[in-house]
Amino acid sequence: MSPYLWYGLLYLSGPDTSVLAEGASAASLSTPQLDVADPRAVRLTSMEQTVRDIHWTVGVLLTFLLYIIASVASWRLVETVRRSVGFAGSRERTIWLIEAIVLFALAVSTAINAPGLATETLRAIAMDDGWYALRGNAQGQLIATLIGAFAVAAIVSVYWSRSAALPASLALLASMLLITFIVIRAISLHAVDQLVFMRIAGVTISSIFEAAGIIVILMLVLWRTVMLRRRR
């Protein structure tokens, strides 16, 4: 087997850099130690980085496009509801407008890697303040608080959107769940990272869950669009 193909396969099956132990490098865990003085070793390391960059870029691009498509679809649905339902659909229009804004904000967040930047910033603060080694308890409490906040918000949103169409209520719940997941992932509790960054066919569970959440919202938008068109 070609050594280039071998190291490419090692990258795709290796651990995600988000779950590496502190101080360890991705190369030291996913590939054998290479002699940096050897030109061939340098070429292999460069190829691994290229594969990693392409894999990351494609993943970000696909997620970004999904967010944009879902945001635009939600925005267009606002006008469709206005024409089809009129004043009676004001609350539903508000929900789809919220969806459009939230999805666009998540697209921007994905493009600039805002969760990753936030994680690194908080990690640096924890190290500077000397409580980095004790961060586990704080992270666990924060995750528990977020889950509780999601449960409360879900109940409130179901009550508030009770007069809207079912797809709108479900889309609101789906977006809240998606945001909760993204924030929990950004908190970067080691036990959570080990789960969400596991790979299935080279794709992390985190990416699969996020993409699935966007697709669910997009399908709900399309479902509601079809419902309104059939009423005409």
C-alpha positions as CSV (number, residue, x, y, z in Angstrom):
1,M,0.0,0.0,0.0
2,S,1.3,3.5,-0.8
3,P,2.5,5.3,2.3
4,Y,0.5,8.3,1.3
5,L,-2.7,6.3,1.3
6,W,-1.8,4.7,4.6
7,Y,-1.4,8.0,6.4
8,G,-4.6,9.3,4.8
9,L,-6.5,6.3,6.2
10,L,-4.9,6.8,9.6
11,Y,-6.2,10.4,9.7
12,L,-9.8,9.4,8.7
13,S,-9.9,6.7,11.4
14,G,-7.9,8.5,14.0
15,P,-9.2,10.6,17.0
16,D,-10.6,14.1,16.5
17,T,-8.3,16.8,17.7
18,S,-11.1,18.2,19.8
19,V,-10.9,15.2,22.2
20,L,-7.1,14.9,22.5
21,A,-5.7,15.0,26.0
22,E,-4.3,18.3,27.1
23,G,-0.8,18.9,25.8
24,A,-0.9,16.1,23.2
25,S,-0.8,16.7,19.5
26,A,-3.0,15.1,16.9
27,A,0.0,13.7,15.0
28,S,1.4,12.0,18.1
29,L,-1.9,10.0,18.6
30,S,-3.1,9.3,15.1
31,T,0.3,8.6,13.4
32,P,3.6,7.0,14.2
33,Q,6.4,9.3,15.3
34,L,8.3,10.6,12.3
35,D,11.8,11.8,12.0
36,V,11.4,15.5,11.0
37,A,14.9,15.4,9.6
38,D,13.8,12.9,7.0
39,P,12.4,14.7,3.9
40,R,10.1,11.8,3.3
41,A,8.6,12.2,6.8
42,V,8.1,15.9,6.2
43,R,6.3,15.1,3.0
44,L,4.0,12.6,4.7
45,T,3.2,15.1,7.6
46,S,2.4,17.8,5.0
47,M,0.1,15.4,3.2
48,E,-1.7,14.5,6.5
49,Q,-2.3,18.2,7.2
50,T,-3.6,18.7,3.6
51,V,-6.1,15.8,4.1
52,R,-7.2,17.3,7.4
53,D,-7.7,20.8,6.0
54,I,-9.7,19.5,3.0
55,H,-11.9,17.3,5.3
56,W,-12.5,20.2,7.7
57,T,-13.2,22.7,4.9
58,V,-15.7,20.4,3.2
59,G,-17.5,19.8,6.4
60,V,-17.8,23.5,7.3
61,L,-18.9,24.3,3.8
62,L,-21.7,21.7,3.8
63,T,-22.9,22.8,7.2
64,F,-22.8,26.4,6.2
65,L,-24.8,25.8,3.0
66,L,-27.4,23.8,4.9
67,Y,-27.9,26.7,7.4
68,I,-28.2,29.2,4.6
69,I,-30.6,27.1,2.6
70,A,-32.8,26.6,5.7
71,S,-32.6,30.3,6.6
72,V,-33.7,31.4,3.2
73,A,-36.5,28.9,3.1
74,S,-37.7,30.1,6.5
75,W,-37.6,33.7,5.3
76,R,-39.6,33.0,2.2
77,L,-42.1,31.0,4.2
78,V,-42.9,34.2,6.3
79,E,-44.3,35.9,3.2
80,T,-46.1,32.7,2.1
81,V,-47.9,32.5,5.5
82,R,-48.8,36.2,5.3
83,R,-50.4,35.8,1.9
84,S,-52.2,32.5,2.7
85,V,-53.3,33.0,6.3
86,G,-53.3,36.8,6.8
87,F,-53.5,38.4,10.2
88,A,-54.4,35.0,11.9
89,G,-50.9,33.7,11.1
90,S,-49.0,36.6,12.8
91,R,-47.6,34.3,15.5
92,E,-46.6,31.7,13.0
93,R,-44.9,34.4,10.9
94,T,-43.0,35.4,13.9
95,I,-41.8,31.9,14.5
96,W,-40.5,31.5,10.9
97,L,-38.9,34.9,11.1
98,I,-37.1,33.8,14.3
99,E,-36.0,30.6,12.5
100,A,-34.6,32.5,9.6
101,I,-32.6,34.8,11.9
102,V,-31.3,32.1,14.1
103,L,-30.3,29.8,11.2
104,F,-28.5,32.7,9.5
105,A,-26.7,33.5,12.8
106,L,-25.6,29.8,13.1
107,A,-24.4,29.9,9.5
108,V,-22.1,32.9,10.4
109,S,-21.1,31.1,13.6
110,T,-20.1,28.1,11.6
111,A,-18.1,30.2,9.0
112,I,-16.0,31.9,11.7
113,N,-15.9,28.9,14.0
114,A,-17.4,31.0,16.9
115,P,-17.9,27.9,19.2
116,G,-14.3,26.9,18.8
117,L,-13.0,30.4,19.4
118,A,-15.2,30.6,22.5
119,T,-13.9,27.3,23.8
120,E,-10.2,28.4,23.3
121,T,-10.9,31.7,25.0
122,L,-12.5,30.1,28.0
123,R,-9.7,27.5,28.2
124,A,-7.1,30.3,28.2
125,I,-8.9,32.1,30.9
126,A,-9.2,29.0,33.0
127,M,-5.4,28.4,32.6
128,D,-4.5,32.0,33.5
129,D,-6.8,31.9,36.6
130,G,-5.5,28.6,37.8
131,W,-8.7,26.6,37.8
132,Y,-8.2,24.7,34.6
133,A,-7.5,21.4,36.4
134,L,-10.8,21.7,38.2
135,R,-12.9,22.7,35.2
136,G,-14.8,19.4,35.1
137,N,-17.2,20.2,37.9
138,A,-17.9,23.7,36.4
139,Q,-18.5,22.2,33.0
140,G,-20.8,19.5,34.3
141,Q,-22.9,22.0,36.3
142,L,-23.1,24.3,33.2
143,I,-24.3,21.5,31.0
144,A,-26.9,20.4,33.6
145,T,-28.1,24.1,33.7
146,L,-28.3,24.3,29.9
147,I,-30.4,21.0,29.8
148,G,-32.7,22.4,32.5
149,A,-33.0,25.7,30.6
150,F,-33.8,23.9,27.4
151,A,-36.6,21.9,29.1
152,V,-38.2,25.1,30.5
153,A,-37.8,26.9,27.2
154,A,-39.4,23.9,25.4
155,I,-42.4,24.0,27.6
156,V,-42.8,27.7,27.3
157,S,-42.4,27.6,23.5
158,V,-45.0,24.8,23.1
159,Y,-47.5,26.9,25.1
160,W,-46.7,30.1,23.2
161,S,-46.9,28.5,19.8
162,R,-50.0,26.5,20.4
163,S,-52.0,28.6,18.0
164,A,-49.5,28.2,15.2
165,A,-49.3,25.3,12.7
166,L,-47.6,22.1,14.0
167,P,-44.5,22.4,11.7
168,A,-43.8,25.9,13.1
169,S,-43.9,24.6,16.7
170,L,-41.7,21.6,15.9
171,A,-39.2,23.8,14.0
172,L,-39.0,26.1,17.1
173,L,-38.3,23.1,19.3
174,A,-35.7,21.7,16.8
175,S,-33.8,25.0,16.7
176,M,-33.7,25.3,20.5
177,L,-32.4,21.7,20.7
178,L,-29.8,22.4,18.0
179,I,-28.5,25.5,19.8
180,T,-28.4,23.6,23.1
181,F,-26.3,20.9,21.5
182,I,-23.9,23.4,19.9
183,V,-23.4,25.2,23.3
184,I,-22.9,21.9,25.1
185,R,-20.4,20.8,22.5
186,A,-18.5,24.2,22.9
187,I,-18.3,23.7,26.7
188,S,-16.0,20.8,25.8
189,L,-16.5,18.5,28.7
190,H,-14.1,15.6,28.1
191,A,-16.7,12.8,28.5
192,V,-19.0,14.6,26.1
193,D,-16.3,15.2,23.6
194,Q,-15.4,11.5,23.6
195,L,-19.0,10.7,22.6
196,V,-19.8,13.5,20.1
197,F,-16.5,13.3,18.3
198,M,-16.6,9.6,17.7
199,R,-16.4,8.8,14.0
200,I,-18.8,6.8,11.8
201,A,-17.5,6.2,8.3
202,G,-15.1,9.1,8.9
203,V,-17.7,11.5,10.0
204,T,-18.1,12.7,13.6
205,I,-21.4,12.1,15.5
206,S,-21.3,15.8,16.2
207,S,-21.4,16.7,12.5
208,I,-24.1,14.1,11.9
209,F,-26.3,15.4,14.7
210,E,-25.9,19.0,13.6
211,A,-26.6,18.3,10.0
212,A,-29.6,16.2,10.9
213,G,-31.0,19.1,13.0
214,I,-30.8,21.5,10.1
215,I,-32.3,19.0,7.7
216,V,-35.2,18.4,10.1
217,I,-35.9,22.2,10.2
218,L,-35.7,22.4,6.5
219,M,-38.1,19.5,6.1
220,L,-40.6,21.2,8.4
221,V,-40.3,24.4,6.3
222,L,-41.1,22.4,3.2
223,W,-43.9,20.6,4.9
224,R,-45.6,23.8,5.9
225,T,-45.0,25.3,2.4
226,V,-46.8,22.3,0.8
227,M,-49.7,22.6,3.3
228,L,-50.2,26.2,2.4
229,R,-50.1,25.7,-1.3
230,R,-52.7,23.0,-1.1
231,R,-55.1,25.4,0.6
232,R,-55.1,27.7,-2.4
